[in-house]
C-alpha cells in the first residue's frame, strides 16, 4: 500500500481491520450517548439529572480501572475483550427495551449507565494494551493519533446521525444500533492474525515488577519520574484547560450572547478542531516531550486569548486550534506512557492514564463552573490559561532536567557553533597554506588566545582558542621553503587534505575525538602522540 506518513499505521493489516471496526463502534457509542441524554432530558426536563447520568458512566473508571490494568497484564486479552463486547451489546439492548416499553423507568437507565461504565473501566486498559500489539513500535504513535482521528470523526458522525434518528423515531433505535455495532468489534477480534502481532519488548533500563498486582504497578510508576511529570501535566491541562463544554456554554450564555445556537456552533467548531489535531499528530514522525510542552503552551496561551474574544466568531477562531492542541496533548501523553514504560506493566500504566483523565474531568468541570459563576467566564478562561501556562513551563523545565538537560545542551551547541566557525575556518586555512617539509622546521608555539563571543554574550561564556603559529626562516616565504610541498600555497580540497592526515595507526580512531572549538566530533582527529596530530 502506498500510504503517506499520516496513515503509516494502516500499512499493518491487523490495524486496518481493528480501525475499521473501532470506527463503527465509536459511531454507535456516540449515538447511544445522545440517546441517553435525550431520553433523560425528555423524562425529567432537568439538565442536572442528565449530567448525573453522565457521571454514573464515568464514576467506575476511578475505582475499577486499576483492576482492569492488572487484568490486562495477567490475563489473555482476546477472551476478556469478547466478553466485554457481549456485555456492552446486552446493556445497549436493555436500554432499547426500556425506551420502547418504559419498564424500569429512570432507575433502570441509571443502573444500566453505571454497569456500562464499569464494563468500560475494566475493558479500557485491556483493549489499549492489546491494540498496541497490532503495530510495531515505530508506528505506535501514529496508530494512537489515528485512533484519536477515528474517535473524533466517529463522534461527529454519530452525534449527527443520532440527532436525525432521535427526532424521527426516538432514542430506542439508537440503542439498538449501538448493540449491533459491537458485533463488528467481535468479528475484528477473530479476524486479527496472531502471527502478525508485535509483542512488546521489555525496556532494558527498567526492571519489570515482580508480579502483576496493582501495588507492583504503582511501585513501578513511582520509579518513572518522567512519566509521572507527563501525567501530572496531563492532569492540570485536563482539569483547567480541557473542560471546554463548561466554559463554552458559560461564554455563549454570557458575554458572547450566542444562546443555544451559539453553543451548538462552538461545539461543532471544537469537534472539527479535534479532527485537525489528530491529523497533525498523525503526520508527526515522533511524538516527544517537546511536542507535549509546545502544545500545552499553545493551548494555554490561546485559552487566555479566548477569554478576551469579543464575539462568537472570534471565540470560535481561537477554539479551533485549542481543540487541535488538546488532541495532540492526549495523543502524546498516551504515546509516551506506552513507549517509555515496560510492556509488562502497560495495562496498569494505561489504567493510571485513564484515572488521570477521569479525575481531571471530575475536578475541573465543577471548579470551572464555580469560577464562571462567581468570577465570570472571561476571568475564568484567563485565570485557568495562566495557571496552565505556568504549569506547562514548570513541567518543561522538570522534563529537561530529568532527561539530562538535552534542551540546554542543544541550545548551547546551536549558539556556540556560529561563533566558533570563523576560528575553525581560519585554523584550517592556516594548516593548508603553511606545511613545512621537515618536522624540525615547525615548532608549535603558544599563539595569541582569541576570545570568541557569540551575538548573545550573556548566554554563552567566552571561549578561548589558541591558534598554533609555525616558525618560518628569516627572509623566506612560507611557500618558498626548501623541500616544501608542491602547491602548498594553494587552498587544497577537503579530500586531498584528508588523505594527507590519514595514518595507519589512527585511521580506526578518526572522528572519535571532539573539537576544541565546538565540542563536536572532528573527522580529522588523531590519537595522542601521533606525528600527524
N, C-alpha and C positions, 0 to 999 in steps of 0.2 A: 504494500500500500504506500502510495506517495503522499504522505501527510506531512504538514509542516510541524514546526516545533510547538505550535499552540495545541495540537492534538496528538502529541507524541505518544501518550499512553494508549491511544487507540490502536497502535501497532500490535498490541498484545490481544490475541483472540479472546482470552478469558475475560479481559477487562471490557472489551466491546460488548460481550454478552451481558456482563453484570451492569454496565452503564445503561444499556437499553432497558433492562428490567427495572433498574432503580428509577429511571425517568418515569416509567409507567406507575410505579408505586408512589412516587412523590406527588404526581398529579392527583391520584386517588386520595392521598393523605390530606392534601390541602383542600380538596373538595369536602372531605369529612369535617375538617376544622371549620370551614364556613357553614356547613350544615348544622353542626352542633351549636355554634354561636347563634345562628338564625333561629333554631328551634327553641333554645332557652330564652332568647330575647322576645320571641313571639308569645311564649307561655307566661313570662313574668313581666315583661316590659321594663326590666331593670338591667342596666349595663353592669352594675356591681355584681349581680348574680352571674352574668355572663363571664365576667372576669374571674369569679370564684371557680367556675368550671374549668377555665384555662389553668388556674393554679393547681387544681386537682391532678391535671395531667403532668404538670412539671414537678410537683412535690416529691413523687417517688424517686426522682433522679438523685435527690440529696441523700437518700437513705440506701437505695439499692444499687447504685452504680458501682460502688466499691465491690460489692458481692459479684456483680456482673463481670468486673475486671478480673477478679480472682478466678471465676469460672472460665473466662476466656483464655487464661494462661494454663489451665489444668485439664480442661475437657475438650474433646474433639468438637470443632465448630459446626460442621455441617448438620448433625442431628439436632443440635441446640437451635440453629437458625431455622430449620424446617419446622420445629415445634413452635418457635416464636411466630413464624408467618401464619401457621394454622390458628394460633391463639388470636392474632390480630384479625384474621378473617372472621372468626366466630364472634368476636366482640363487635366488629362492624355490622355483621348480620343482626346481632342483638339490637344495635341502635336502629336499624331499619325496622325491626319488629315493633319496637317502642314507638317509633314515629308513625307507623301505619295504624297500630291498634290502640296506642295510648296506654298500654299496660305498664304499670310501674311508675309512670309519670317522671317527674324530675328526679326523685331518688334513684330511679334506675339509670337515668342519664349520668348522675353523679358517680354511681358505683362503677358503671362501665368506663367512664373517663378516668377514674382512679386506677382501675385494672389495666387500661390501655397504657397509662403512664408507667405502671410497674413493669409491664412486659417490655416497653421501650427502654427502660432503665437497665434491665438485665441484658437485653439484646444488643444495645448500642456498642459497648466495648467488644463484644464477641464479633459483631459484624465488621467493626473497624479493623480489628486485628486480622480477621480472615481476608478482608478485601485488600489489605496491604500486601498480601502474598500473590496477588494477581498480576503485579508488575514488578520489574526489577527495581533496585534501589535508586538508580538514576532517574527513573520515571515516576517515583512515588510522589514528589511534589507536584508534578503535572497532573497526576491522577487525582490528587486532592483538590487541585484547582478546578479540574473538570467536574468533580463531584459538587463543588460549590456552584458551578455554572448549571449543572443539572438541577440542583435544588432551587436555584433562583428562577430558572426558566419554568420548571415544573410548578413552582408557586404561582407565577403569573398566569400560566395556562389553567391550572387547577382552580384558582380563585375566579378567573374569568368565566370558565365553563360552569363552575358551581353557581355563580350569580345568575346565569341564564336558566339553568335547570331548576334551581330552587324557586325562582319566580314563576316558572311554568308549571311544575308538578309537585313542588315541595321537597323537603330535605331527605325523604326516605330513599329516593333514587340515588342520591349522593352517597349514602351509607352503603347501599348495595353495590354501587360501582367501586367503592373502595375495597369492599370484601373481595371482589373479583380480581382487583389489581394485585393482590398478594400471590395469586397463582403464578403471575409472571416471575416473581422472585424465586418461588419454589422450582419452577422449570429451569431458571438460570443456575440454581444450585446444582441440579443434576447435569446440566449441560457443560459446566466447567470441567476441563480436563485436569485431573490431579497431577499428571506428569509434567504439565507446563506451569505449575505454580512455583513461585520463588520463595523458598524458605528463608526466613530471616537469619542473619548471622549475628553471633554474639560479639558485642564490641570488645576489642582486645583490652582496652584500658579499664573496663568496668567489670567487676565481678558480679556474676548473676546471683540473685538471692538464693538462699539455701532451700527454700520451699516456696510453694505457690500461694501462701497465705496473704491476707490483707496487711498484716504488720510488716511482713518482709517487703511488700511493695512500698509502704511508707518509709521504711528504713532506706530503701534504695533511692527514693526520691530525695530524701534529706541529704544524701551524698552527691546530688547532682545540682550544684548551685546555679549553673547556667540555665537549666530547665526551670528551676524554681523562680528565678528572676523573670523569665518569659511568662510563666503562669501568673505571677504577681502583676506584671504589666497588663496581661490579658484581663485580669480581674478589674483593674482600675479603668481601663478603656471600655470594658464591657458594661460596667455599672454606671459610669458618668458620661461616657461618650457613645454608647450603643443603643440606649433605650429611646430611640427617636420616635417610636409610636406614641410615647408620652409627650415629648417636647413638641413634636409636630402638631399634635392635637391642641396643646396649650397655645402655641403660636397662631394656629389657624383660627381658633375660637377667640383669641385675644387680640394682640396688636395687629395681626395681618387682616383680620375681619374677613376670613375666607369661608367660614362656616363648614358645613359637612362636605359641600362640593370641593372646597379648597383642600380639605383634609384628604379626600379621595384622590385629588390630583397630585398632592405631595406624596401620597403612598405609592402611586404609580411611578412617579419620578424616582423614588427611592428604590423600587424594585428594578427599574431599568439600570440604575447605578450599580446594583449588586451584580447584574449580568456583565457590565463593563469591567467591574473589578475582577470578576472571575476570569474573564478573557485576558486581562493584563497579567494576572498571576499565572495563568497557563502558558503565556509566552515567555515567562522568565525561565532561564536555564537553571537557576538555583534560587531558592527562597531562603536567604540567610538572615541573620540578625540585623544586618544593616537595612534590609528591606522592612523588617518589623519596626525598627526605630523610625525610619523615614516615613512610613505610612502612619505611625502614631503621631508624629509631629505634624504631618499634613492634616490629618483628621482633627487634631486639637486646634490648630490654627484656623481651619475653616469653620469649626464649631463656634469660635469667638466671632468670626465674621458673620455667621448665620444669625447670631443674636443681635447684630446691628443692621440686618437686612431690612430695607424699608417696605417692601411689598412681597406678594406671594411669588411672583416670577423670579425676583432676585433671590429669595429664600430657596426656591427650587433649584436655581442655578448653582447654589452652594451645596445643597443637599446631595446633588448628583455625585460629585467627587467624594463627598464624605461617605456615601454608601459604598462606593468602589473601594475606598481605603479600608472600610470595615471588613469587607470580604478578604482583602489582601492580608489584613491582620489575622483574621481567623485561620486562613489557609496557611500562613507562615508559621503560626504557633502550632498548628496541627502537624505540619511537616517536620518542624524541628523537634517536637515532642517524640515523634516516632524515629526520626533518623539519628538523634543524638542519645538514644537510650537503648538498653539491651532488649533484644527481641523477646527474651524470656519473660519480661515484665511489661510488654507492650500493652496488654489488656488492662492492667492496673494503671498504667500511665494514661491511657485513653479515658479510663474511669475518672481519674483526677481531673483531666481536662473537661469532661462533661460536668463534674461537680462544680468546677470553677465557673463555667458558663451559667449554670443554674443559679448559683449563689449570687453572681454579679447581677443577673436579671431580677432576682428576688429582692436584693438590697437596693439596686439602683432605681428601679421603677417607682417604688414608694417615695424614695428620697427626692428624686427629681420632681415628682408630682407635688410633694410638700413644698419644695423650694419655689416651684412655679406658682403655687397658690399664695405663698406669703411674700416672696421677694419679687415675683414677676417672671414671665417666660424669658424675656430678653436677658435679664440679670442672671437667670439660671444657666442659660447657654454660655454666657461669657465666663461666669464663675467656674462651671464644670470644664470648659475648654482650657481655662488657665491651669486648673489643678491637673488635668490630664497631660498638658504640655510639660509641666514641671516634672510629673512622674515619669513621663517618657524620656526626658533628658537625663534624669537620675538613673533610670534603667539602662540607658545607653552607656553612661559612664561606668556603671557596675559591670555590664557585659564586656566592655572593652578591657577592664582590669582583669576580669575572670578569664578572658581569652588572651592573656599575656600582652595586653596593650597593643594589639595589632594595628588599631587605628592610629594611635600616637606614633608608632614606628613608621607606618606608611606615610603619614604627613611629614615626618622629619625627613624621610628619604626624598619625597617629592620636592620639598622646599630646598633640600641641600644639593640635589643634582644640577639644577641650572646654575647655581653659583660656582660649583666645582668644575663644571665643564670647561670654562676657559683655561683654568690651570692645567687640566688634564690634556687639553689640546696643545698648549704651549710646551708641556713636557714631552709629548710625543713628537712634536716638530723638532725640538732641540735634539732629541735622540736620533732622529733620522738624518739631520744635517751634519752633525758632528759625530763621526765614528773613526777615531784613530785606529791604525792597524795594530799597534802593539799595546799590550795591556799596561806596560810601564809608562807609556806616554800619557795615559789617562789616570789621574788620581782623583777620586771623588772627594770633593771638599764640601764643607757645610755651606750651602748657599744662603742667601738672604731669605728669611721667612716671609712669605707673603700671606697676608691675612685676608681670607675670603669672607665677605659678609653678604648674605642674600638681601633681597629687597626689604624683607621684614627682619631687620637686625635684632629686634626684640624677641623674635620667635626662635631663632636658631643661634647658638653660640658661634663665635668666630672660630674658623678652622685654620690653623697654621700649617702651611705646606712648604717644605724645604726642597728647592729645585737644585739638583747637582750641576756643578759648572766645571767643564773639563779644563785641564791645563794645556795651553797652547804655546808652542815655541815662539820666542820673540821675533817679530817681524815676519812671521809666516802666516799665511791664510789657512784657515781650517781645511779648505778644500785642497790646498797645495801641499799638505803634509806628506813627507816621504812615506811611501807604502800605503797611502790612503786608497780606499776602495774607489773603483771607477764609478762615477756617478754619485759620489757621496754628497755632493752639494745639492742634489735634486730631491724633492719630495718623492718618496717611494710609495708604491701601492701597499695596501694592508697585507696582501697575500705575500709579497716579497719580504716585508718586514717580519711577518710571522714565521717564514721559512728560516730566516737567519737566527731567530730566537729559539727555535726548537733545538733540543738536545736529547740524546738517548736516555739520560738519567732522569730528566724532568718531564718528558712527554706525557707519561701517565698522570702527572700531578698538575699539569697546566689547567688553569681555571678553578683551582680549589682555594687559592689564596685571595684575600679581599684587598681591594684597592685602598691605599692610604688616604685618598682624597674623598671618595664617595662611600666607602664601606661596601661597595658592590663587588661581585665576583669579577676578577680580572682574567681575560682569556690568554694573557701573555705572562702569567706568573711562573716563576721558577722556584725550586727548592732553595732553602737557605744554604749558602756555601757554594752554590753553582757558579762557575766563572762567567756564565752568560747572564746572571741575575743583575 
